Amino acid sequence: MRTQKHNQGELKTLSVKIEKDVVETVEKMAKNAGIPVDELVVVALKRFKSSHAELENKVPKLD
């Protein structure tokens, strides 16, 4: 994960309010992984996105 670059191309800022303990955990994880917080968040969101294609209407809805 450290050698891969996930946050490439045009960048745009996203400001969100999330629980303090989640922020602290993400910061700790980024530090332990030796990568910037931005990079860790992009990896996490891309994994979530790939697991939930239905939220982008990329799969047929089931009845």
C-alpha positions in Angstrom: 0.0 0.0 0.0 2.9 2.4 0.8 4.3 2.1 -2.7 1.0 2.6 -4.6 -0.2 6.0 -5.5 -4.0 6.3 -5.1 -4.5 10.0 -5.0 -3.6 11.0 -8.5 -5.1 13.2 -11.2 -7.1 16.3 -10.6 -7.7 16.8 -6.9 -10.7 18.4 -5.2 -11.3 19.2 -1.6 -14.0 17.5 0.4 -14.8 18.8 3.8 -16.8 16.5 6.1 -17.6 16.4 9.8 -17.1 13.0 11.4 -16.8 11.6 14.9 -13.7 12.6 16.8 -12.7 9.0 17.5 -12.9 8.2 13.8 -10.6 11.1 12.9 -8.1 10.1 15.6 -8.1 6.5 14.4 -7.6 7.5 10.8 -4.7 9.7 11.8 -3.1 6.9 13.9 -3.5 4.4 11.0 -1.9 6.8 8.5 1.0 7.4 10.9 1.5 3.7 11.5 1.3 3.0 7.7 3.7 5.8 6.9 1.3 7.5 4.5 -0.5 10.8 4.5 -4.1 10.9 5.9 -5.4 11.9 2.4 -3.9 8.8 0.9 -5.4 6.5 3.5 -8.8 8.1 3.1 -8.7 7.7 -0.7 -7.8 4.0 -0.3 -10.6 3.5 2.1 -13.2 5.3 0.0 -12.1 3.5 -3.2 -12.5 0.2 -1.4 -15.9 1.2 -0.2 -16.9 2.4 -3.7 -15.8 -0.9 -5.3 -17.9 -2.8 -2.8 -21.0 -0.7 -3.3 -21.5 -0.2 -7.1 -25.2 -0.2 -6.5 -24.9 3.3 -4.9 -23.6 4.6 -8.2 -26.4 2.8 -10.1 -23.9 0.6 -11.8 -25.7 -2.7 -11.1 -29.3 -3.6 -11.7 -31.6 -3.1 -8.7 -33.1 -6.2 -7.3 -36.8 -6.4 -6.6 
